[in-house]
Amino acid sequence: MRSRYKLLAILLIIAMMAGVTAGCKKRASDDPQQPTAGGNPVVDQPQHQPKEQEQLPSGEKEDGDEGQEDNKVIITLENELREEVIIAAKEDKLLVMTFWVDWNQEAKGQLEVLENLYPLLKDDVEFVGIHALGFDSISKEQAQEKIKAEGYPYPMLIDEESKAQQKYFVGSFPTTVIIDQEGNVVKSLTSNIEEDDLLEEIEWILEKFLP
């Protein structure tokens, strides 16, 4: 009898050990951190997050982007067609701006001087006429119609709020302002100047300030 009980006890112990072993194996297979049959641990990989693009400071461009022209903006005004036009200093040109009003014949005569010099100097000089509307007796619409009728070969802009006048301290007409490629005022002429004299001034500035 004792030998039978001893045998049953041994079988019971073996069965219990087998159950414990099976439970351990099951827990091991459920654990994602345990090695798989290939020997490598199974680890949940985090989903790939796209790298947040760094925002460049204002005005900077990434490598390969085509940069804009390095012009220095002088001022933005409307033309006779009510289109906004940016006046800018350019690296390879002088800028010659003449301020005028309709009631001053000398001022309108200075515009004709620019028109006569335009074909000769258009490759080296950018001519601009600026109508000082705030100091004139005609309306904006009348100024637009007069400019259209004249058909100037260079840009003619309307300084409705006197922004350009204030910037360049223009208080008499005509006033012709010559600006170099860096946006600096080289000369301000506050009276009518004939073609020969203005050409001489421009040629001297071109030799001094432009390569």
C-alpha positions in Angstrom: 0.0 0.0 0.0 2.8 2.4 1.0 4.5 1.8 -2.4 1.3 2.6 -4.2 0.8 5.8 -2.2 4.4 6.7 -2.9 3.9 6.1 -6.6 0.7 8.2 -6.6 2.5 11.0 -4.8 5.4 11.0 -7.3 2.9 11.1 -10.2 1.0 14.0 -8.6 4.3 15.9 -8.1 5.3 15.3 -11.7 1.9 16.5 -12.9 2.1 19.7 -10.8 5.6 20.5 -12.1 4.4 20.0 -15.6 1.5 22.4 -15.0 3.8 25.0 -13.5 6.2 24.6 -16.5 3.4 25.0 -19.0 2.1 28.2 -17.3 5.6 29.7 -17.4 6.0 29.0 -21.1 2.6 30.6 -21.8 3.5 33.8 -19.9 6.8 33.9 -21.6 5.1 33.7 -25.1 2.6 36.4 -24.1 5.4 38.8 -23.0 6.3 41.1 -26.1 9.7 41.8 -24.6 10.8 38.1 -24.6 12.9 36.7 -27.4 11.1 35.0 -30.3 12.0 31.7 -31.9 14.5 33.6 -34.0 16.3 34.9 -30.9 15.5 38.6 -31.3 13.2 40.4 -28.9 9.9 41.6 -30.1 9.6 45.3 -29.3 6.7 47.6 -30.3 8.4 50.2 -32.5 6.9 53.8 -32.2 5.3 55.1 -35.3 7.6 57.3 -37.4 6.9 61.0 -36.8 7.9 63.3 -39.6 10.5 65.8 -38.6 8.9 69.2 -38.1 10.3 71.6 -40.8 12.3 74.4 -39.3 10.8 77.7 -40.3 13.4 80.1 -41.8 13.6 83.6 -40.5 11.7 86.2 -42.6 13.6 87.0 -45.8 15.8 83.9 -45.8 15.6 81.2 -48.4 16.6 77.5 -48.4 19.5 76.4 -50.5 18.5 76.1 -54.0 15.7 78.7 -53.9 16.0 81.4 -56.4 16.6 84.7 -54.7 14.9 87.9 -55.6 16.8 90.8 -57.0 18.7 92.6 -54.3 17.0 96.0 -54.8 16.5 98.6 -52.2 12.9 99.8 -52.2 12.6 103.6 -52.3 8.8 103.9 -52.2 5.6 102.4 -53.7 3.1 104.7 -55.6 0.3 104.3 -58.1 0.7 105.1 -61.8 -2.0 106.7 -64.0 -3.6 103.3 -64.4 -4.0 102.9 -60.6 -1.4 100.2 -60.6 1.0 100.0 -57.7 4.6 100.5 -58.8 7.7 99.9 -56.7 10.5 102.4 -57.0 13.8 100.7 -56.1 17.5 101.5 -56.3 19.2 99.1 -58.7 22.8 97.9 -58.6 23.5 98.9 -62.2 21.5 102.1 -62.6 21.0 105.6 -61.2 17.6 106.7 -60.3 16.5 110.2 -61.3 13.1 111.4 -59.9 11.5 114.7 -60.9 8.7 116.1 -58.7 6.2 118.3 -60.5 2.8 120.0 -60.3 0.5 121.0 -63.1 0.3 124.7 -62.3 4.1 125.1 -62.6 5.3 125.4 -66.2 9.0 124.9 -65.3 8.1 121.7 -63.5 6.3 120.4 -66.6 9.2 121.5 -68.7 11.6 119.5 -66.6 9.6 116.4 -67.5 10.3 117.2 -71.2 14.1 117.4 -70.3 13.9 113.8 -68.9 12.0 112.7 -72.0 14.8 114.1 -74.2 17.5 112.4 -72.2 15.7 109.1 -71.9 16.7 107.5 -75.2 20.4 108.4 -74.5 20.6 107.2 -70.9 17.9 104.6 -70.4 20.5 101.8 -70.1 22.2 103.5 -67.2 19.5 105.7 -65.6 15.9 105.0 -64.6 13.9 108.1 -64.9 10.7 108.6 -62.9 8.2 111.5 -62.8 6.3 112.0 -59.5 3.2 114.2 -59.5 2.9 115.9 -56.2 -0.9 115.7 -56.0 -1.1 117.1 -52.5 0.4 120.4 -53.7 -1.6 120.6 -57.0 -4.9 122.3 -57.9 -6.1 119.4 -60.1 -7.7 116.2 -58.9 -6.2 112.7 -59.1 -8.5 111.8 -62.0 -7.4 114.9 -63.9 -3.8 114.1 -63.2 -4.3 110.6 -64.5 -5.9 111.8 -67.7 -3.1 114.4 -68.3 -0.4 111.7 -67.9 -2.2 109.3 -70.2 -2.5 112.1 -72.8 1.2 112.9 -72.7 2.4 109.3 -73.0 5.7 109.7 -71.2 8.3 106.9 -72.1 9.3 106.5 -68.4 7.1 105.8 -65.4 4.9 108.6 -64.1 3.6 108.1 -60.6 1.2 110.0 -58.4 2.2 110.9 -54.8 -1.3 111.2 -53.5 -0.4 111.2 -49.8 2.9 113.2 -50.2 4.9 110.2 -48.9 7.7 110.7 -51.5 7.7 114.5 -51.0 8.2 114.1 -47.2 10.8 111.5 -47.6 13.0 113.7 -49.8 12.0 117.0 -48.3 10.5 118.4 -51.5 8.9 121.8 -51.1 9.5 123.5 -54.4 8.9 122.5 -58.0 10.5 121.2 -60.0 12.8 119.2 -57.8 15.0 116.5 -59.3 16.5 113.9 -56.9 19.4 111.7 -58.1 19.8 108.4 -56.1 22.7 105.9 -56.4 22.6 102.1 -56.5 22.7 102.0 -52.7 19.5 104.1 -52.3 21.4 107.2 -51.1 20.6 110.7 -52.4 23.6 111.9 -54.4 22.1 115.3 -55.5 18.9 117.2 -55.1 18.3 119.9 -57.7 15.6 122.4 -56.7 15.2 124.3 -60.0 14.8 123.7 -63.7 18.0 122.2 -65.2 18.5 122.0 -69.0 19.5 118.8 -70.9 23.2 119.6 -71.2 23.6 120.5 -67.5 21.6 117.5 -66.3 23.5 115.2 -68.6 26.8 116.5 -67.2 25.6 115.9 -63.6 24.5 112.4 -64.5 27.7 111.4 -66.3 29.8 112.6 -63.4 27.8 110.6 -60.9 27.9 107.5 -63.2 31.7 107.7 -63.4 32.0 108.1 -59.6 29.4 105.8 -58.2 28.9 103.0 -60.8 31.6 100.6 -62.0 
